[in-house]
Amino acid sequence: MRLLFKINKYVLITNLVLFLIPPFGMLFMMLLGLFQVVSSVYLLTRYNKISKTVRWMTISHLLLSLFIVTFFFMLFNDMLEFNHHQDMNAFSIGMILSGLTAFYFIFISYNSSVGRKQIFLTQG
């Protein structure tokens, strides 16, 4: 699990560096998202080896990723009725949500790398 966290950290840092040229950063963000979704599925296959908190966060990450992909699909296929300025605002919000989701997965992979200890979140 530590290797997953390290690889994810380096991929995210690479993406941040690529955002110095925004089109490259946006293109690489798709690869980052794909890597993180595959990593989330991998974490779920290790269901008994991760804490309940990490399981819940991983499932919520997958649902959030599904929402973002559905949002972009609907936006680019003109299923949402926006004018040009609203399209640009919706795209910007989608990119911000995608970035926040990437940082959320860094938090998840860090928690899974420290073992069964529960960091920041407690269960009742």
C-alpha positions in Angstrom: 0.0 0.0 0.0 2.9 2.3 0.6 4.0 1.8 -3.0 0.5 2.9 -4.2 0.8 6.1 -2.1 4.3 6.9 -3.4 3.3 6.3 -7.1 0.2 8.3 -6.7 2.1 11.1 -5.1 4.6 11.3 -7.9 1.9 11.1 -10.6 0.0 14.0 -8.9 3.2 16.1 -8.6 3.9 15.4 -12.3 0.4 16.6 -13.1 0.9 19.8 -11.0 4.1 20.5 -12.9 2.4 19.9 -16.2 -0.2 22.5 -15.3 2.5 25.2 -16.0 1.2 24.6 -19.5 -2.5 24.2 -18.9 -3.5 22.1 -21.9 -0.8 19.5 -20.9 -2.0 19.5 -17.3 -5.6 19.0 -18.3 -4.8 16.1 -20.6 -2.6 14.5 -18.0 -5.4 14.9 -15.5 -7.4 12.3 -17.4 -4.6 9.8 -17.0 -4.3 10.7 -13.3 -8.0 10.1 -12.9 -7.8 6.8 -14.7 -4.9 5.8 -12.5 -6.7 6.8 -9.3 -9.9 4.9 -10.3 -7.9 1.8 -11.0 -6.1 2.2 -7.7 -9.4 2.6 -5.9 -10.6 -0.7 -7.4 -7.3 -2.3 -6.3 -7.9 -1.0 -2.8 -11.4 -2.5 -2.8 -9.9 -5.9 -3.8 -7.9 -5.7 -0.6 -11.1 -5.3 1.3 -10.1 -7.2 4.5 -6.7 -5.6 4.7 -7.9 -2.0 4.9 -9.8 -0.2 7.7 -13.5 0.5 7.5 -12.8 4.2 7.2 -10.5 3.7 4.1 -13.2 1.4 2.6 -15.8 4.0 3.0 -13.5 6.7 1.6 -12.6 4.5 -1.4 -16.2 3.8 -2.2 -17.0 7.6 -1.9 -14.1 8.4 -4.2 -15.4 6.0 -6.8 -18.9 7.5 -6.6 -17.5 11.0 -6.8 -15.4 10.0 -9.8 -18.5 8.5 -11.5 -20.4 11.7 -10.9 -17.6 13.8 -12.5 -17.3 11.6 -15.5 -21.1 11.7 -16.0 -21.0 15.5 -15.6 -18.3 15.9 -18.3 -20.1 13.4 -20.6 -23.3 15.3 -20.3 -21.5 18.6 -20.8 -19.6 17.6 -23.9 -22.6 15.9 -25.5 -24.8 19.0 -25.1 -27.2 17.2 -22.8 -27.0 20.2 -20.5 -28.5 23.4 -21.9 -26.0 26.1 -21.2 -24.9 29.1 -23.1 -21.2 29.6 -23.9 -20.3 31.4 -20.7 -22.2 28.9 -18.6 -20.4 26.1 -20.4 -17.0 27.6 -19.6 -18.0 28.0 -15.9 -19.3 24.4 -15.7 -16.1 23.2 -17.3 -14.0 25.2 -14.8 -16.1 23.8 -11.9 -15.6 20.3 -13.3 -11.8 20.8 -13.5 -11.7 22.1 -9.9 -13.8 19.1 -8.7 -11.5 16.7 -10.5 -8.4 18.3 -8.9 -10.0 18.1 -5.4 -10.9 14.5 -6.1 -7.2 13.8 -6.9 -6.1 15.3 -3.6 -8.8 13.3 -1.8 -7.4 10.1 -3.2 -3.9 11.1 -2.0 -5.5 11.3 1.5 -7.1 7.9 1.0 -3.9 6.3 -0.3 -1.9 7.8 2.6 -4.4 6.4 5.1 -4.2 2.9 3.5 -0.4 3.1 3.5 -0.2 3.6 7.3 -2.0 0.3 7.9 -5.1 -0.2 10.1 -4.5 2.9 12.1 -7.3 5.4 11.7 -5.9 8.8 10.8 -8.1 11.9 11.3 -11.4 10.0 11.2 -12.7 8.0 14.1 -15.4 5.4 14.2 -18.1 5.0 16.9 
